[in-house]
Amino acid sequence: MASSSSYNSPCAACKFLRRKCMPGCIFAPYFPPEEPQKFANVHKIFGASNVTKLLNELLPHQREDAVNSLAYEAEARIRDPVYGCVGAISFLQRQVQRLQKELDSANSDLIRFACNDIPTSLPPPPPHGIVNNPVQPMPPRAARPVEFSRRIGNEVGGTFYQTPSFPLSYPLPWNDNPSGDMNEGGGEGHM
């Protein structure tokens, strides 16, 4: 909190309202003379008398937060007269929703690539009445060529294999070093 008592300079509110700044001025701690635009915006949107009433009704420890809130809303309302803060909040909420959809899509792609080797169909159920049906082993699959597989994961957890079906237009963060060692160049990878 800035104080207007230094150098007898009136606070930004009293200077804007062209009145003498008294020692007990309710605006002085919250509208220092160095920030005249802050009070000008609050005055334009809410009015000085409304702000005075609001500050007088609040406890002293709540006033600074209230003034900061009023100043933020006033600035947002001046930038966007129709929506104010609500416009900024709506924009950020839409951005969060869009990014959540992108994250969900990326996670589903990762799961699909990780589960690429899992068979998609179940064996047919045993005929009715046969209880002791021996399980037939799955025929071995041909090994994938190394140049078409990319190892993702670390030594502690599971290992996943991804077959790139399209060229990536951005660098992958885990593909920074040519050796493929996740622990190379920093940290041990443990928490």
N, C-alpha and C positions, 0 to 999 in steps of 0.2 A: 504494500500500500504506500502510495506517495502522499506526502503532506504538503499543504500549501503554506504552512507557517514559515518555511524557509524563504528568506529574501522578501517576505511580504508580498509575494506574487499571488494574485487571485487564482482560484481554481478555474479549470476550463469552463465549468458550468456558469460560474458568476461572470467570467469574462464574456461568454457568449450572451448571457442575459443582461449584460451591462449593469451589473449591480455590485455593491461592495461585498467582498467576501469576508464574512464575520468569522471569528475564531471557532465557533461551533457549527460551521457550515456542514450540512449533511452530505453535500456533494464532494467536498474537498478531498477526503481520503480515496475516493474512487475515480475522480476525474481530474488528474493532475494537469497542470498548465501545459505540459509537454505533449498532451494528447487532446488537442481541441476537437479533432474530427470525431472522436469517440462520443463526446457529449452532443455534438451537432447531429450525428446520426440518431442517437437515442431520443433527442428532443424532437426531431422531425417525425419520427414514427410514433412515439408514445406521449410526448408532451412533458414539459418540466414539472407541472403540478401533479400529474399522475405518477411520475417517478418519485417525487417527494413523498407523496402519500404512501407509496409502496415501501420505500425505505424506512419511513417512520413506523410502519406496521411490523416490520421484521426485527428480529433480535440482531444486535450488532454483529455477531459472528456469522450471520447468514447474508449480510448485506453485500459483501464482496462477490459471492457466487451469484447473487441476484443481478448485480450490476454487470458482471461478465456475461450472464445469460442475455440480459437486455441488449447489451452492445452487440453480441453475436447475432441475435435475431434482427436487430435494426440494420446491421450491415448486410445480412442476407436479404432482408426485405427491400433494401435500396438496390441491390444487385438484381433481384428478381421480385418486382412489385406484386406479382400475382401469387406466387407460391412461397416465396421466402425460404425459410429453413426446410419446410416440407418438400420443396422441390429438390433440395440437396439430398434429403433423406430418401426420397423416392428413387432418385438416380442411383444412390449407393445400394439400396435394396435390390434394384433391378440388376445392378452389376454383380452383387453377391449371388443372385439367382442364376445368372448366366454363367458365372464361374463355377457354381455348384454343378450345373448341368455338364460343363466341360470336364470337371473332375470325375463325375459319375461315368461319363463316356470313356474317359481315359482308364478308369478303374475296370470298367467292363471289358475294354480292349485288352488290358493286362491279364485279366482272368481268362479271357478267351484264348490268348496266346499261351498262357501258362498251362491251360488245360487242353492244349492242342493234341497231346498224345493220349488223352483219356478216350476210350472208345465211347461213341455216342449211342450205341444201341445195346440193349441187354440181351443175353442169351434167351432163347424161348423157354417158357416155363416147362417143367417136366410133365410128361403125360400123367393124367389122373391115375392114381393108384400106385405109381412107382415112387417109393420113398428113398431107396438107396441108389441114387443116380450118381455115378462118379463124375467129378468135375473134370472137364476136358481143358488141358492147358492151352493158352493162347499161342498161336504161331509167333515165332520171333519176328520182329519188324526189322527192316533193313536200317542200318545206321545212317544217320544224316551226314552229308559231307560237312566238314568243319567250316568251309567258307560260307555256308548258308545258315549256320546257327550262330546265335549270340548268347553268351552266358550272362545271366542277370542274377544277382544275389551275392551272398557272401558265404564264407566257410562255416559260420556258426549256424545260420538258418538253412532253409531249403534252397535248392537250386532250381531255377526255372530256365526253360529254353524258349526262345522266341524266334520265329521264322519271319524275317521282314518281307512283307508282301508288297511294300511300296517304299520308295526312297524317302528318307526323312529330310525335311527342309530345315531342321534345326539340330544343333549338336546335342548329343545326349550327355548329361552330367556325369554318368558313370563310365563314359568312354573317353575320358581325358588322357589317360596314359596308354601308350602302345602295348605295354606288357599285359594289361588287363587285371593287374593286381590292385584290388580295392584299397589295400593298406599302404600302397606306395606313396611316398611324398608327404605324408602327414598323418598323425594320429594312429592309434592302433585299431580303431574301429570299435573299441569297447567303451562302455559308459561307466 
